[in-house]
Amino acid sequence: MTDQELSPMAQDYVKVVWNAGEWSDTPVTTKHLAERMGVAASTVSENVRKLSDQGLLEHAPYGAITLTLAGTRHALTMVRKHRLIETYLVERLGYTWDEVHDEAEVLEHACSPRMIDAMDRALGYPTRDPHGDPIPTADGALPTPSATLLAHAAAGEWQVARISDADPGLLRHLADIGLTLDADVRVLPVPEFEDGVRLHIANRSDPVSLGAAAAHALWLVPRG
């Protein structure tokens, strides 16, 4: 089955399953997919059964939902489309990083492989999208950085490597305070019995405090 022969529903499911496991080890369940897809759990169960019959997903009773090799190949194609479209919208059409996710969700089903390859070529073969997510190559290679979630980062010098695009409002807030991709930061010790994280951002004189949502949306790599 070619990528073009997959239904939009199948394309969405394999991509969401793949995305769920990219930055987390938490098993993908029917409940998790229902929340991510915005549909009832019964709908997810039926669609997962159909996609399992097509050889795209595997789902043991009451167990995790995983991709087959064929499902993974199709998922990487969709991830490549999505992230190249996001990058093109930002770099060529003037979108901001908080505006592109929903646009790409629609366009990824309509763009042909030829158009995606043309975008890739026009952009100079980028390796990551505007949020730091790695862009799969045409042959499925994925240059994923070894990054640490801010919530788990030790005090010290770091650089922002990836920011989740799940919450556009959070992206706007982070941009407003200068916490963008490749920003140099110093994670500060948090006093005992206090929640959240504190850090210095390059070019800011005062430290900033971030809550749990931000601390679980940013990934860092060591600086220097």
GROMACS elastic network, one bead per residue, 0.5 to 0.9 nm:
[ bonds ]
;  ai    aj funct       b0    kb
    1     4     6  0.81960   500
    1     5     6  0.61844   500
    1     6     6  0.73199   500
    1    70     6  0.89012   500
    2     5     6  0.52595   500
    2     6     6  0.69166   500
    2    74     6  0.82479   500
    3     6     6  0.54841   500
    3     7     6  0.87654   500
    3    11     6  0.80876   500
    3    73     6  0.89960   500
    3    74     6  0.61289   500
    3    77     6  0.75780   500
    3    78     6  0.85180   500
    4     7     6  0.78541   500
    4   109     6  0.88453   500
    4   112     6  0.82574   500
    6     9     6  0.79688   500
    6    10     6  0.59180   500
    6    11     6  0.62446   500
    6    74     6  0.86646   500
    7    10     6  0.51602   500
    7    11     6  0.62423   500
    7    12     6  0.86411   500
    8    12     6  0.60997   500
    8    13     6  0.86270   500
    8   109     6  0.64780   500
    9    12     6  0.51653   500
    9    13     6  0.62409   500
    9    14     6  0.87996   500
    9    47     6  0.83239   500
   10    13     6  0.51691   500
   10    14     6  0.62437   500
   10    15     6  0.84956   500
   10    47     6  0.82136   500
   10    51     6  0.69293   500
   10    56     6  0.85359   500
   11    14     6  0.55873   500
   11    15     6  0.62017   500
   11    16     6  0.86234   500
   11    74     6  0.73462   500
   11    75     6  0.70075   500
   11    78     6  0.68272   500
   11   109     6  0.79885   500
   12    15     6  0.52522   500
   12    16     6  0.60454   500
   12    17     6  0.86013   500
   12    37     6  0.84726   500
   12    75     6  0.84036   500
   12    78     6  0.81442   500
   12   105     6  0.87825   500
   13    16     6  0.51600   500
   13    17     6  0.61183   500
   13    18     6  0.85006   500
   13    33     6  0.82537   500
   13    37     6  0.82092   500
   13    47     6  0.85078   500
   13    48     6  0.81714   500
   13    51     6  0.86050   500
   13    75     6  0.84231   500
   14    17     6  0.52306   500
   14    18     6  0.61345   500
   14    19     6  0.85662   500
   14    51     6  0.88219   500
   14    56     6  0.73959   500
   14    57     6  0.76293   500
   14    66     6  0.89746   500
   14    67     6  0.70502   500
   14    71     6  0.60793   500
   14    72     6  0.72010   500
   14    74     6  0.70736   500
   14    75     6  0.50791   500
   14    76     6  0.87848   500
   14    78     6  0.84277   500
   15    18     6  0.50995   500
   15    19     6  0.59869   500
   15    20     6  0.85022   500
   15    71     6  0.87619   500
   15    72     6  0.83764   500
   15    74     6  0.78879   500
   15    76     6  0.73130   500
   15    77     6  0.86637   500
   15    78     6  0.62449   500
   15    79     6  0.64362   500
   16    19     6  0.50180   500
   16    20     6  0.60186   500
   16    21     6  0.87818   500
   16    33     6  0.76412   500
   16    36     6  0.75969   500
   16    37     6  0.80820   500
   16    75     6  0.81571   500
   17    20     6  0.52343   500
   17    21     6  0.67351   500
   17    22     6  0.89707   500
   17    28     6  0.68374   500
   17    33     6  0.76212   500
   17    65     6  0.75532   500
   17    66     6  0.69657   500
   17    67     6  0.71954   500
   17    75     6  0.82351   500
   18    21     6  0.54925   500
   18    22     6  0.63420   500
   18    66     6  0.81747   500
   18    67     6  0.73145   500
   18    71     6  0.88415   500
   18    72     6  0.71141   500
   18    75     6  0.63549   500
   18    76     6  0.79351   500
   18    79     6  0.86196   500
   19    22     6  0.51227   500
   19    23     6  0.76082   500
   19    24     6  0.89158   500
   19    75     6  0.86124   500
   19    79     6  0.81371   500
   20    23     6  0.70237   500
   20    24     6  0.66326   500
   20    25     6  0.84574   500
   20    26     6  0.80733   500
   20    27     6  0.84439   500
   20    28     6  0.68844   500
   20    32     6  0.89724   500
   20    33     6  0.89284   500
   21    24     6  0.50910   500
   21    25     6  0.59895   500
   21    26     6  0.71311   500
   21    27     6  0.76215   500
   21    28     6  0.75397   500
   22    25     6  0.80164   500
   24    27     6  0.84054   500
   25    28     6  0.88722   500
   27    32     6  0.87820   500
   27    63     6  0.83953   500
   27    64     6  0.54445   500
   27    65     6  0.73640   500
   27    66     6  0.84503   500
   28    31     6  0.82321   500
   28    32     6  0.60514   500
   28    33     6  0.70043   500
   28    63     6  0.86061   500
   28    64     6  0.52760   500
   28    65     6  0.53624   500
   28    66     6  0.72157   500
   29    32     6  0.50412   500
   29    33     6  0.62636   500
   29    34     6  0.85564   500
   29    59     6  0.89885   500
   29    62     6  0.82114   500
   29    63     6  0.70694   500
   29    64     6  0.51967   500
   29    65     6  0.58180   500
   30    33     6  0.51732   500
   30    34     6  0.60808   500
   30    35     6  0.86779   500
   30    41     6  0.61557   500
   30    42     6  0.85875   500
   30    44     6  0.62754   500
   30    45     6  0.65085   500
   30    48     6  0.84687   500
   30    62     6  0.87246   500
   30    63     6  0.89606   500
   30    64     6  0.80015   500
   30    65     6  0.74801   500
   31    34     6  0.50603   500
   31    35     6  0.63085   500
   31    36     6  0.86771   500
   31    40     6  0.86203   500
   31    41     6  0.60457   500
   31    44     6  0.83281   500
   32    35     6  0.52645   500
   32    36     6  0.62515   500
   32    37     6  0.85929   500
   32    41     6  0.89123   500
   33    37     6  0.58068   500
   33    38     6  0.80824   500
   33    39     6  0.83601   500
   33    41     6  0.78775   500
   33    44     6  0.68760   500
   34    37     6  0.52106   500
   34    38     6  0.56194   500
   34    39     6  0.51531   500
   34    40     6  0.57324   500
   34    41     6  0.52327   500
   34    42     6  0.85787   500
   34    43     6  0.79734   500
   34    44     6  0.60550   500
   34    45     6  0.89833   500
   35    38     6  0.51970   500
   35    39     6  0.69578   500
   35    40     6  0.82260   500
   35    41     6  0.84290   500
   36    39     6  0.81592   500
   37    40     6  0.86892   500
   37    44     6  0.84207   500
   39    42     6  0.83528   500
   39    43     6  0.65250   500
   39    44     6  0.70987   500
   40    43     6  0.52651   500
   40    44     6  0.65566   500
   40    45     6  0.88300   500
   41    44     6  0.50264   500
   41    45     6  0.61685   500
   41    46     6  0.87076   500
   42    45     6  0.50705   500
   42    46     6  0.63085   500
   42    47     6  0.86781   500
   43    46     6  0.52453   500
   43    47     6  0.61913   500
   43    48     6  0.85067   500
   44    47     6  0.51291   500
   44    48     6  0.58935   500
   44    49     6  0.84284   500
   45    48     6  0.51756   500
   45    49     6  0.61737   500
   45    50     6  0.87360   500
   46    49     6  0.51427   500
   46    50     6  0.63704   500
   46    51     6  0.87825   500
   47    50     6  0.50193   500
   47    51     6  0.61609   500
   47    52     6  0.84530   500
   48    51     6  0.50670   500
   48    52     6  0.59475   500
   48    53     6  0.85218   500
   48    56     6  0.89913   500
   48    57     6  0.69400   500
   48    58     6  0.82437   500
   48    59     6  0.76300   500
   48    65     6  0.81982   500
   49    52     6  0.50408   500
   49    53     6  0.62490   500
   49    54     6  0.87205   500
   49    57     6  0.82553   500
   49    58     6  0.86920   500
   49    59     6  0.79777   500
   50    53     6  0.51212   500
   50    54     6  0.64146   500
   50    55     6  0.89045   500
   50    57     6  0.88849   500
   51    55     6  0.63637   500
   51    56     6  0.54084   500
   51    57     6  0.57070   500
   51    58     6  0.83566   500
   51    71     6  0.89583   500
   52    55     6  0.50752   500
   52    56     6  0.55667   500
   52    58     6  0.55699   500
   52    59     6  0.72125   500
   52    68     6  0.88137   500
   53    56     6  0.76155   500
   53    57     6  0.80296   500
   53    58     6  0.89294   500
   54    57     6  0.78294   500
   55    58     6  0.76676   500
   55    67     6  0.88224   500
   55    68     6  0.67636   500
   55    69     6  0.87648   500
   55    70     6  0.70365   500
   55    71     6  0.72782   500
   56    66     6  0.87703   500
   56    67     6  0.60576   500
   56    68     6  0.53592   500
   56    69     6  0.75827   500
   56    70     6  0.57679   500
   56    72     6  0.77681   500
   56    74     6  0.84498   500
   57    65     6  0.68447   500
   57    66     6  0.56872   500
   57    68     6  0.54028   500
   57    69     6  0.88899   500
   57    70     6  0.85772   500
   57    71     6  0.62503   500
   57    72     6  0.89126   500
   58    64     6  0.82659   500
   58    65     6  0.58193   500
   58    66     6  0.52334   500
   58    67     6  0.60490   500
   58    68     6  0.64338   500
   59    62     6  0.79877   500
   59    63     6  0.63568   500
   59    64     6  0.60949   500
   59    66     6  0.65321   500
   59    67     6  0.88624   500
   60    64     6  0.67467   500
   60    65     6  0.73913   500
   61    64     6  0.83495   500
   66    71     6  0.87669   500
   67    70     6  0.76374   500
   67    71     6  0.50988   500
   67    72     6  0.56474   500
   67    75     6  0.86289   500
   68    72     6  0.60586   500
   68    73     6  0.85870   500
   69    72     6  0.50715   500
   69    73     6  0.62973   500
   69    74     6  0.87780   500
   70    73     6  0.51568   500
   70    74     6  0.63752   500
   70    75     6  0.85734   500
   71    74     6  0.52156   500
   71    75     6  0.60030   500
   71    76     6  0.86370   500
   72    76     6  0.61353   500
   72    77     6  0.86281   500
   73    76     6  0.53375   500
   73    77     6  0.64762   500
   73    78     6  0.89537   500
   73   140     6  0.72468   500
   74    77     6  0.51284   500
   74    78     6  0.64770   500
   74    79     6  0.87482   500
   75    78     6  0.51610   500
   75    79     6  0.61319   500
   75    80     6  0.85360   500
   76    80     6  0.59689   500
   76    81     6  0.85284   500
   76   135     6  0.89711   500
   76   136     6  0.65442   500
   76   137     6  0.88908   500
   76   140     6  0.63403   500
   76   141     6  0.88691   500
   76   142     6  0.87432   500
   77    80     6  0.51458   500
   77    81     6  0.63241   500
   77    82     6  0.87362   500
   77   136     6  0.76922   500
   77   137     6  0.88922   500
   77   138     6  0.78663   500
   77   140     6  0.74116   500
   78    81     6  0.50516   500
   78    82     6  0.61138   500
   78    83     6  0.86013   500
   78   108     6  0.69410   500
   78   109     6  0.82864   500
   79    82     6  0.51042   500
   79    83     6  0.60949   500
   79    84     6  0.84238   500
   79   108     6  0.87740   500
   79   135     6  0.73377   500
   79   136     6  0.71760   500
   80    83     6  0.54272   500
   80    84     6  0.60318   500
   80    85     6  0.84433   500
   80   116     6  0.83480   500
   80   134     6  0.87624   500
   80   135     6  0.55252   500
   80   136     6  0.51832   500
   80   137     6  0.71526   500
   80   138     6  0.78554   500
   80   140     6  0.85146   500
   81    84     6  0.53579   500
   81    85     6  0.60451   500
   81    86     6  0.85797   500
   81   104     6  0.81549   500
   81   107     6  0.86116   500
   81   108     6  0.55732   500
   81   109     6  0.85912   500
   81   111     6  0.77882   500
   81   113     6  0.83250   500
   81   116     6  0.62593   500
   81   135     6  0.86480   500
   81   136     6  0.89073   500
   82    85     6  0.52874   500
   82    86     6  0.62505   500
   82    87     6  0.87148   500
   82   101     6  0.80784   500
   82   104     6  0.54270   500
   82   105     6  0.67579   500
   82   107     6  0.79105   500
   82   108     6  0.55409   500
   82   135     6  0.88873   500
   83    86     6  0.50332   500
   83    87     6  0.61487   500
   83    88     6  0.85697   500
   83   101     6  0.87915   500
   83   104     6  0.77328   500
   83   128     6  0.76089   500
   83   129     6  0.54350   500
   83   130     6  0.81893   500
   83   133     6  0.76469   500
   83   134     6  0.80316   500
   83   135     6  0.60814   500
   83   136     6  0.86246   500
   84    87     6  0.50041   500
   84    88     6  0.60641   500
   84    89     6  0.85481   500
   84   104     6  0.87727   500
   84   116     6  0.71365   500
   84   119     6  0.69717   500
   84   120     6  0.66113   500
   84   123     6  0.87008   500
   84   126     6  0.81022   500
   84   128     6  0.83851   500
   84   129     6  0.67012   500
   84   135     6  0.70143   500
   85    88     6  0.50482   500
   85    89     6  0.60975   500
   85    90     6  0.86617   500
   85   100     6  0.82065   500
   85   103     6  0.84825   500
   85   104     6  0.58075   500
   85   107     6  0.75999   500
   85   108     6  0.73037   500
   85   116     6  0.76806   500
   85   119     6  0.76342   500
   85   129     6  0.87749   500
   86    89     6  0.51867   500
   86    90     6  0.63675   500
   86    91     6  0.86511   500
   86    95     6  0.87387   500
   86    97     6  0.80206   500
   86    99     6  0.89296   500
   86   100     6  0.53960   500
   86   101     6  0.66741   500
   86   103     6  0.79159   500
   86   104     6  0.59427   500
   86   129     6  0.66283   500
   86   130     6  0.70178   500
   87    90     6  0.52616   500
   87    91     6  0.59668   500
   87    92     6  0.80795   500
   87    97     6  0.87967   500
   87   100     6  0.83871   500
   87   123     6  0.81541   500
   87   126     6  0.83311   500
   87   128     6  0.81390   500
   87   129     6  0.52283   500
   87   130     6  0.57993   500
   88    91     6  0.52282   500
   88    92     6  0.53698   500
   88    93     6  0.68997   500
   88    94     6  0.89184   500
   88    95     6  0.89223   500
   88   119     6  0.67931   500
   88   120     6  0.84197   500
   88   122     6  0.87539   500
   88   123     6  0.71055   500
   88   129     6  0.89399   500
   89    92     6  0.56872   500
   89    94     6  0.64029   500
   89    95     6  0.55353   500
   89    96     6  0.81897   500
   89    97     6  0.88649   500
   89   100     6  0.67035   500
   89   103     6  0.87562   500
   89   104     6  0.86137   500
   90    93     6  0.58215   500
   90    94     6  0.51335   500
   90    96     6  0.58598   500
   90    97     6  0.66387   500
   90    99     6  0.88451   500
   90   100     6  0.74431   500
   90   130     6  0.72893   500
   91    94     6  0.62407   500
   91    95     6  0.76452   500
   91   123     6  0.80050   500
   91   130     6  0.87608   500
   92    95     6  0.82093   500
   92   123     6  0.84825   500
   95    98     6  0.81924   500
   95    99     6  0.62893   500
   95   100     6  0.66747   500
   96    99     6  0.55209   500
   96   100     6  0.69475   500
   96   130     6  0.89258   500
   97   100     6  0.59272   500
   97   101     6  0.80544   500
   97   130     6  0.61811   500
   97   131     6  0.71540   500
   97   165     6  0.80605   500
   97   168     6  0.81860   500
   97   171     6  0.73915   500
   97   172     6  0.83208   500
   98   101     6  0.71727   500
   98   165     6  0.70251   500
   98   167     6  0.79306   500
   98   169     6  0.74873   500
   98   170     6  0.85445   500
   98   171     6  0.57729   500
   98   172     6  0.64868   500
   99   102     6  0.70123   500
   99   103     6  0.73916   500
   99   168     6  0.71688   500
  100   103     6  0.52623   500
  100   104     6  0.60554   500
  100   105     6  0.86171   500
  101   104     6  0.52211   500
  101   105     6  0.62079   500
  101   106     6  0.89861   500
  101   165     6  0.71573   500
  101   166     6  0.83663   500
  101   168     6  0.87188   500
  102   105     6  0.50120   500
  102   106     6  0.67211   500
  102   107     6  0.88761   500
  103   106     6  0.54826   500
  103   107     6  0.62613   500
  103   108     6  0.85860   500
  104   108     6  0.56577   500
  104   109     6  0.87329   500
  105   108     6  0.57985   500
  105   109     6  0.75385   500
  106   109     6  0.61337   500
  106   110     6  0.73975   500
  107   110     6  0.52277   500
  107   111     6  0.61646   500
  108   111     6  0.56064   500
  108   112     6  0.85458   500
  108   116     6  0.89989   500
  109   112     6  0.82970   500
  111   114     6  0.80402   500
  111   115     6  0.60232   500
  111   116     6  0.65574   500
  112   115     6  0.52296   500
  112   116     6  0.63676   500
  112   117     6  0.86839   500
  113   116     6  0.50660   500
  113   117     6  0.60795   500
  113   118     6  0.84825   500
  114   117     6  0.51858   500
  114   118     6  0.61432   500
  114   119     6  0.87050   500
  115   119     6  0.62138   500
  115   120     6  0.86004   500
  116   119     6  0.50761   500
  116   120     6  0.61943   500
  116   121     6  0.86614   500
  117   121     6  0.61692   500
  117   122     6  0.85622   500
  117   138     6  0.78026   500
  118   121     6  0.50859   500
  118   122     6  0.60462   500
  118   123     6  0.85226   500
  119   122     6  0.50540   500
  119   123     6  0.60736   500
  119   124     6  0.86092   500
  119   125     6  0.84530   500
  120   123     6  0.52691   500
  120   124     6  0.63495   500
  120   126     6  0.69885   500
  121   124     6  0.51762   500
  121   125     6  0.55512   500
  121   126     6  0.87324   500
  122   125     6  0.75511   500
  123   126     6  0.63690   500
  125   137     6  0.84886   500
  126   129     6  0.74586   500
  126   134     6  0.87960   500
  126   135     6  0.72521   500
  127   132     6  0.88151   500
  127   133     6  0.84446   500
  127   134     6  0.56947   500
  127   135     6  0.52158   500
  127   136     6  0.75736   500
  127   137     6  0.80455   500
  127   142     6  0.85525   500
  127   143     6  0.71624   500
  128   131     6  0.76505   500
  128   132     6  0.53065   500
  128   133     6  0.52347   500
  128   136     6  0.85287   500
  128   143     6  0.85344   500
  128   144     6  0.89942   500
  129   132     6  0.53035   500
  129   133     6  0.54052   500
  129   134     6  0.64084   500
  129   135     6  0.64821   500
  130   133     6  0.74833   500
  130   162     6  0.88319   500
  130   163     6  0.88769   500
  130   181     6  0.77037   500
  131   134     6  0.89442   500
  131   161     6  0.82533   500
  131   162     6  0.56116   500
  131   163     6  0.52055   500
  131   164     6  0.65828   500
  131   165     6  0.66522   500
  131   180     6  0.84857   500
  131   181     6  0.67261   500
  132   135     6  0.89397   500
  132   160     6  0.86340   500
  132   161     6  0.57774   500
  132   163     6  0.64333   500
  132   164     6  0.84298   500
  132   181     6  0.66666   500
  132   182     6  0.87338   500
  133   144     6  0.78158   500
  133   145     6  0.89512   500
  133   161     6  0.84160   500
  133   162     6  0.61891   500
  133   163     6  0.79844   500
  133   164     6  0.83653   500
  134   142     6  0.65006   500
  134   143     6  0.60199   500
  134   144     6  0.56912   500
  134   145     6  0.78823   500
  135   141     6  0.86552   500
  135   142     6  0.65427   500
  135   143     6  0.74766   500
  135   144     6  0.86039   500
  136   139     6  0.77278   500
  136   140     6  0.54192   500
  136   141     6  0.54378   500
  136   143     6  0.72734   500
  137   140     6  0.51549   500
  137   141     6  0.52457   500
  137   142     6  0.65583   500
  137   143     6  0.86470   500
  138   141     6  0.75326   500
  144   147     6  0.86640   500
  145   161     6  0.78941   500
  145   221     6  0.81464   500
  146   220     6  0.87095   500
  146   221     6  0.71018   500
  147   160     6  0.89882   500
  147   161     6  0.69748   500
  147   162     6  0.80897   500
  147   219     6  0.56608   500
  147   220     6  0.52765   500
  147   221     6  0.50614   500
  147   222     6  0.83070   500
  148   151     6  0.83391   500
  148   152     6  0.67205   500
  148   153     6  0.61715   500
  148   161     6  0.89341   500
  148   218     6  0.83777   500
  148   219     6  0.51705   500
  148   220     6  0.50897   500
  148   221     6  0.63395   500
  148   222     6  0.87510   500
  149   152     6  0.53685   500
  149   153     6  0.62134   500
  149   215     6  0.72555   500
  149   216     6  0.63617   500
  149   217     6  0.75009   500
  149   218     6  0.59406   500
  149   220     6  0.62477   500
  150   154     6  0.84109   500
  150   160     6  0.89848   500
  150   187     6  0.84873   500
  150   197     6  0.81098   500
  150   214     6  0.82009   500
  150   215     6  0.50782   500
  150   216     6  0.63983   500
  150   217     6  0.76097   500
  150   218     6  0.55265   500
  150   219     6  0.55139   500
  150   220     6  0.62668   500
  151   154     6  0.87347   500
  151   196     6  0.78206   500
  151   197     6  0.71681   500
  151   212     6  0.74939   500
  151   214     6  0.84491   500
  151   216     6  0.57341   500
  151   217     6  0.86355   500
  151   218     6  0.81487   500
  151   219     6  0.86786   500
  152   215     6  0.83465   500
  152   216     6  0.87015   500
  153   156     6  0.83253   500
  153   158     6  0.87649   500
  153   187     6  0.74992   500
  153   219     6  0.87345   500
  153   220     6  0.76524   500
  154   157     6  0.89888   500
  154   187     6  0.70092   500
  154   188     6  0.82989   500
  154   189     6  0.79626   500
  155   158     6  0.89118   500
  155   186     6  0.71141   500
  155   188     6  0.51269   500
  155   189     6  0.55428   500
  155   190     6  0.86705   500
  155   199     6  0.87414   500
  156   185     6  0.83319   500
  156   186     6  0.53580   500
  156   187     6  0.52295   500
  156   188     6  0.68380   500
  156   189     6  0.86150   500
  156   222     6  0.84451   500
  156   223     6  0.89391   500
  157   184     6  0.75360   500
  157   185     6  0.60556   500
  157   187     6  0.64988   500
  157   221     6  0.89272   500
  157   222     6  0.63892   500
  157   223     6  0.56261   500
  157   224     6  0.82131   500
  158   183     6  0.85454   500
  158   184     6  0.60489   500
  158   185     6  0.53247   500
  158   186     6  0.59911   500
  158   187     6  0.72661   500
  158   220     6  0.60282   500
  158   221     6  0.56400   500
  158   224     6  0.82192   500
  159   181     6  0.81553   500
  159   182     6  0.56180   500
  159   183     6  0.56113   500
  159   185     6  0.58215   500
  159   186     6  0.83637   500
  159   219     6  0.86062   500
  159   220     6  0.54577   500
  159   221     6  0.53841   500
  159   222     6  0.61351   500
  159   223     6  0.54184   500
  159   224     6  0.88316   500
  160   163     6  0.76837   500
  160   179     6  0.78586   500
  160   180     6  0.70125   500
  160   181     6  0.53942   500
  160   183     6  0.53832   500
  160   184     6  0.66276   500
  160   185     6  0.74243   500
  160   218     6  0.70795   500
  160   219     6  0.61356   500
  160   221     6  0.65310   500
  160   222     6  0.89080   500
  161   180     6  0.89507   500
  161   181     6  0.59956   500
  161   182     6  0.59259   500
  161   183     6  0.83422   500
  161   218     6  0.76936   500
  161   219     6  0.56227   500
  161   220     6  0.50973   500
  161   221     6  0.61121   500
  162   180     6  0.87914   500
  162   181     6  0.64903   500
  162   182     6  0.83636   500
  162   217     6  0.81583   500
  162   218     6  0.58077   500
  162   220     6  0.68959   500
  163   171     6  0.79878   500
  163   180     6  0.79039   500
  163   181     6  0.72187   500
  163   214     6  0.88935   500
  163   217     6  0.56073   500
  163   219     6  0.63498   500
  164   167     6  0.74776   500
  164   171     6  0.81661   500
  164   216     6  0.85572   500
  164   217     6  0.50151   500
  164   218     6  0.64816   500
  164   219     6  0.85033   500
  165   168     6  0.64296   500
  165   170     6  0.84386   500
  165   171     6  0.69498   500
  165   217     6  0.81811   500
  166   170     6  0.85084   500
  166   171     6  0.86544   500
  166   217     6  0.83864   500
  167   170     6  0.53587   500
  167   171     6  0.64852   500
  167   172     6  0.89352   500
  168   172     6  0.62958   500
  168   173     6  0.86945   500
  169   172     6  0.51850   500
  169   173     6  0.63080   500
  169   174     6  0.87139   500
  170   173     6  0.50173   500
  170   174     6  0.61057   500
  170   175     6  0.85430   500
  170   213     6  0.83483   500
  170   214     6  0.72742   500
  170   217     6  0.89021   500
  171   174     6  0.51564   500
  171   175     6  0.61572   500
  171   176     6  0.86081   500
  171   179     6  0.89888   500
  171   180     6  0.85610   500
  172   175     6  0.51474   500
  172   176     6  0.61998   500
  172   177     6  0.89062   500
  173   176     6  0.50669   500
  173   177     6  0.65488   500
  173   178     6  0.87828   500
  173   179     6  0.85629   500
  174   177     6  0.53374   500
  174   178     6  0.62321   500
  174   180     6  0.65943   500
  174   214     6  0.84836   500
  175   178     6  0.50526   500
  175   179     6  0.55817   500
  175   180     6  0.57625   500
  176   179     6  0.75697   500
  177   180     6  0.85423   500
  177   201     6  0.84531   500
  177   204     6  0.85359   500
  177   208     6  0.84071   500
  178   183     6  0.75569   500
  178   201     6  0.71361   500
  178   202     6  0.81505   500
  178   203     6  0.82567   500
  178   204     6  0.81115   500
  179   182     6  0.85568   500
  179   183     6  0.60696   500
  179   184     6  0.85592   500
  179   185     6  0.84264   500
  179   201     6  0.68359   500
  179   202     6  0.87917   500
  180   183     6  0.55359   500
  181   184     6  0.89820   500
  182   220     6  0.89978   500
  183   201     6  0.70753   500
  183   202     6  0.67532   500
  184   200     6  0.84977   500
  184   201     6  0.61523   500
  184   202     6  0.54018   500
  184   203     6  0.89921   500
  184   223     6  0.73741   500
  185   199     6  0.64806   500
  185   200     6  0.54491   500
  185   202     6  0.59389   500
  185   223     6  0.85423   500
  186   198     6  0.86365   500
  186   199     6  0.53437   500
  186   200     6  0.50110   500
  186   201     6  0.66336   500
  186   202     6  0.82335   500
  187   197     6  0.75932   500
  187   198     6  0.62330   500
  187   200     6  0.65981   500
  187   201     6  0.88251   500
  188   197     6  0.74504   500
  188   198     6  0.53887   500
  188   199     6  0.51126   500
  188   200     6  0.73543   500
  188   207     6  0.86323   500
  189   197     6  0.79465   500
  189   198     6  0.72105   500
  189   199     6  0.84670   500
  190   193     6  0.84591   500
  190   194     6  0.66121   500
  190   195     6  0.76471   500
  190   196     6  0.77451   500
  190   197     6  0.63582   500
  190   198     6  0.66415   500
  191   194     6  0.57564   500
  191   195     6  0.85237   500
  192   195     6  0.85105   500
  194   197     6  0.87951   500
  195   211     6  0.74627   500
  195   212     6  0.79228   500
  196   209     6  0.69739   500
  196   210     6  0.56843   500
  196   212     6  0.56173   500
  196   214     6  0.87934   500
  196   215     6  0.70669   500
  197   208     6  0.83664   500
  197   209     6  0.57230   500
  197   210     6  0.53507   500
  197   211     6  0.66363   500
  197   212     6  0.79458   500
  197   214     6  0.89609   500
  197   215     6  0.68238   500
  198   207     6  0.65916   500
  198   208     6  0.56100   500
  198   210     6  0.63065   500
  199   206     6  0.89613   500
  199   207     6  0.54089   500
  199   208     6  0.56013   500
  199   209     6  0.66783   500
  199   210     6  0.82714   500
  200   203     6  0.87728   500
  200   204     6  0.69852   500
  200   205     6  0.76534   500
  200   206     6  0.67973   500
  200   208     6  0.64017   500
  201   204     6  0.56054   500
  201   205     6  0.80645   500
  201   206     6  0.82451   500
  201   207     6  0.69983   500
  201   208     6  0.77313   500
  202   205     6  0.81025   500
  204   207     6  0.73390   500
  210   213     6  0.79308   500
  210   214     6  0.59777   500
  210   215     6  0.65206   500
  211   214     6  0.57081   500
  211   215     6  0.61918   500
  211   216     6  0.87781   500
  212   216     6  0.60978   500
  212   217     6  0.85707   500
  213   216     6  0.53976   500
  213   217     6  0.63286   500
  214   218     6  0.64516   500
  215   218     6  0.60172   500
  215   219     6  0.85400   500
  216   219     6  0.80062   500
  220   223     6  0.88171   500
